[in-house]
């Protein structure tokens, strides 16, 4: 998985490509832990994400909980298979997905 970050004031965009699974989720978790301080708007761009596992969902949920306290989080460009996972797990009710 490749994680790209772009920061603009209080806005942080994180773009993911590849697979977000048990192997790569800790890397994203660490990246978010170090990057969210002072962020009021978080965008997770999943345009190039091919797969997400329960471990990846857990990291997104954790990021959402942090952002609920300090601002907002939006998930962008999720492909059909990722959207299906969000819908089946009920994450479309938890996350703001555009």
SULVENFEN-V100468 format. One record per backbone hydrogen bond with DSSP energy under -0.5 kcal/mol. NH is the residue of the N-H (numbers start at 0). CO is the residue of the C=O. E is the energy in kcal/mol with one decimal. If there is no record, write none. Layout:
NH,CO,E + NH,CO,E
This chain:
1,16,-2.4 + 3,1,-0.5 + 3,14,-2.6 + 5,12,-2.3 + 7,10,-3.1 + 10,7,-1.8 + 11,40,-2.9 + 12,5,-2.8 + 13,11,-0.5 + 13,42,-3.1 + 14,3,-2.6 + 14,12,-0.5 + 15,44,-2.4 + 16,1,-1.9 + 17,47,-2.1 + 19,50,-2.8 + 20,18,-0.8 + 24,20,-3.0 + 26,23,-0.6 + 27,23,-1.5 + 28,24,-2.7 + 29,25,-2.3 + 30,26,-2.2 + 31,27,-2.8 + 32,28,-2.4 + 33,29,-1.9 + 34,30,-1.1 + 35,31,-2.0 + 38,35,-2.0 + 39,9,-2.5 + 40,9,-2.1 + 41,71,-2.8 + 42,11,-2.9 + 43,73,-2.8 + 44,13,-2.8 + 44,42,-0.7 + 45,43,-0.7 + 45,75,-2.8 + 47,15,-0.7 + 48,45,-1.8 + 49,17,-3.5 + 50,17,-1.1 + 52,19,-2.4 + 56,52,-2.2 + 57,53,-2.2 + 58,54,-1.5 + 59,55,-2.1 + 60,56,-2.6 + 61,57,-2.4 + 62,58,-2.3 + 63,59,-2.3 + 64,60,-2.2 + 65,61,-1.9 + 66,62,-2.6 + 67,63,-2.0 + 68,64,-0.8 + 68,65,-0.9 + 69,65,-1.0 + 70,66,-2.5 + 71,39,-2.3 + 73,41,-2.5 + 74,95,-3.3 + 75,43,-3.0 + 75,73,-0.5 + 82,78,-2.7 + 83,79,-2.0 + 84,80,-1.6 + 85,81,-2.3 + 86,82,-2.6 + 87,83,-2.7 + 88,84,-2.1 + 89,85,-0.7 + 89,86,-0.6 + 90,85,-1.7 + 91,85,-1.2 + 92,89,-1.5 + 93,89,-0.6 + 94,90,-3.2 + 96,94,-0.8 + 97,74,-3.2 + 97,95,-0.5
